[in-house]
Amino acid sequence: MTTGKKIRLGIIVALVAIAAIVILQNREQVTTKILFASIEMPQAFLLFLTFVLGALAGFILAYMRLGSRLNAVQKSISKK
């Protein structure tokens, strides 16, 4: 096994361990209010859901920004 693969494996093991600790320490039920609805769920799931929604928003914004940059490049190329 090369050094790079050992480092990647170590990082993966560390991330899985951290995720397991967060899940185990945040199993209690919490109530979340969204507009007029109240939803009960484990706190770990709420943390995961928040992470996924934030990552999705970041990917969408990055995609939109990349699209506008590509349009600007295409316009500058077509002018020449």
Phi, psi and omega in degrees: 000130181283166181297321179298318179292324178295319179295315179299317179297318178297319179295317179297316179298318179296317180294320178295319178296317179296317179298318179297319179296315180299317180295315182294327182273354183231048181270348183291153181283139174232152178258127179245131179258124177237111187054251182255002182257146173245127182239131175258132180204161175296145182299325178299320179293321178297319177297316179297316180298318178298317178299313182297316180295321177294318178296318179298316178297319178296317179295319180296315180295320178296319179296317180295319180294319178296320179298318180291325177293319178296321178297319180294321178293318179296321179294319180291327178289319182290336177288334183277000000 
